Amino acid sequence: MTVYDRLGLTFDTTRFGTAQTLSNTAANTLNLVATNTAQLTNWQKSDLANGAIVRTNYFQNPTASNVASMLISANSLYWSANSANDSVTSALASSLTVQLNAFKSHTDNISGVTVSTAYGIPSLGAASSVGQLNMMTLSKTDGVSNTAPILGSFTSLFIPDILQANTIQLTYYANEYANSISLTGNTYTSNLANSEIANIQNYITSTTNVLYNQRMQDWTFYQNSTQVNQDVGFLQQFNNMGGTMTYLVQNVVGTSSLITKLSS
């Protein structure tokens, strides 16, 4: 199968007649542009021909396995606590499940597995592009010469030790709570001490906060980065203004503050 085959054109193209024939000039231009723009390697041509492209064949979410394990533990804690009429723990476990799903969605976006089209929500391509632009800006304004302007939107991918520790501890608590449930008459109860239940509740809350704060850090950094990039574009309009724009700024629309800055 070829890329052309993917288009699914089964029509008898001889019926197009001369309408499908490019002029020599147009054909030469097409060949020139095709030759001098980014080329596709053999594997890219093969993948394109055998598409549609599936993003998970190329990108993976490094947090996915830990999140999946924590979701199992959170659900187990919810049902165990619910059985024992422990409304506080079940509510906390439910909130943790919400944050785990939100964190999974976020890390899918920034790892390239999915692409967010929502404004202000970072994805791999968008966040890296904005970060690269801000690398140039920060090099000029602050002398920063590292990749932090890019990686600041991807911090959730760099906490494997924290996620693994949370996974292990939540699994322990989930098993502990599930094994503590017994049926007495028609009522399920837990034999866990109140102090241990408090420990479980505190840990669930802590894990929920870690996931939320890490995600918000990435979102805030990306949104700030986007705004900085937009502000750079706004300020650069005052560089090398044409005659008409200069007149408008100096005599009609420019503030005294701007005029002073331009003359300094």
Number of C-alpha atoms within 10 A of each C-alpha: 9 12 14 10 11 13 9 8 9 7 8 7 10 9 9 10 8 8 9 10 10 11 9 9 9 11 12 12 12 12 11 11 11 11 10 8 8 8 10 10 9 9 9 11 14 14 15 17 17 14 11 9 11 11 12 13 8 9 13 15 19 16 20 15 14 19 20 15 16 25 23 16 23 26 17 21 29 27 19 25 26 17 19 22 15 16 13 15 24 23 16 22 27 19 16 26 21 16 20 22 15 15 22 21 18 24 27 24 22 26 21 18 19 20 19 17 11 8 7 17 20 27 26 19 14 16 27 21 14 22 24 16 17 21 20 14 17 15 12 11 9 8 11 14 12 11 13 15 23 21 19 19 29 26 17 26 17 12 12 13 9 13 20 17 13 21 21 14 16 24 20 14 22 23 14 16 23 19 13 16 17 14 11 8 6 6 10 16 17 20 12 13 10 10 9 13 19 13 13 23 19 14 17 24 16 14 22 20 14 17 20 17 13 17 22 17 16 23 21 17 22 27 19 14 22 21 14 16 16 12 11 14 11 10 9 10 10 14 8 9 12 9 9 9 16 17 13 11 18 16 12 10 13 15 12 12 8 14 15 11 9 13 6 6
